């Protein structure tokens, strides 16, 4: 078994909130260790849409999700945080001396004075439509649940299913990449909160 990792703060979640927490802790000269189930820092911004423009970050009218994570990693680099990636926190307990001990699914142990939970939405599971034999078209065969590289859809005809923020954002963005974009939503109103959703063309 590897040695117990000792630190001031253990941050569960390496998304943008968790990474900025490292920066704030660093200003207070506190050491941080970050644990995340994904294999790289950044949360859903890195895992699901690294090349998607986002518009709700203070000081950035528009920035690619992946660029935001790169900036955060540069911002925290002077504080030398350590990471355990690709592992989930399975349990943690408060010890007699008031500190906490966390154990991951792979048996990594972290002892710290405080725990910050910045887990966001947790693990990512796509909401799959109830379409028969859908699995035949997954795995790069036509059905995608995330857009990691918009260039994959260059000059293609694509259909986006959904009415939330991601569906609206990707419809607007990919309209400049794909040859044709059709947005399909089961309702008559969109759930997304973006200021300028695409104008749908209803049949009939």
URZI-V246370 format. One record per helix or strand. SS is the DSSP state (a for helix, b for strand). FROM is the first residue (numbers start at 0). LEN is the number of residues. If there is no record, write none. Layout:
ss: <SS SS>
from: <FROM FROM>
len: <LEN LEN>
This chain:
ss: <b b a b a b b b b a b b b b b a a b a b>
from: <4 8 15 31 43 52 56 59 62 64 81 88 99 108 113 133 149 156 164 179>
len: <2 4 12 5 4 2 1 1 2 15 4 6 5 4 4 4 4 5 10 5>
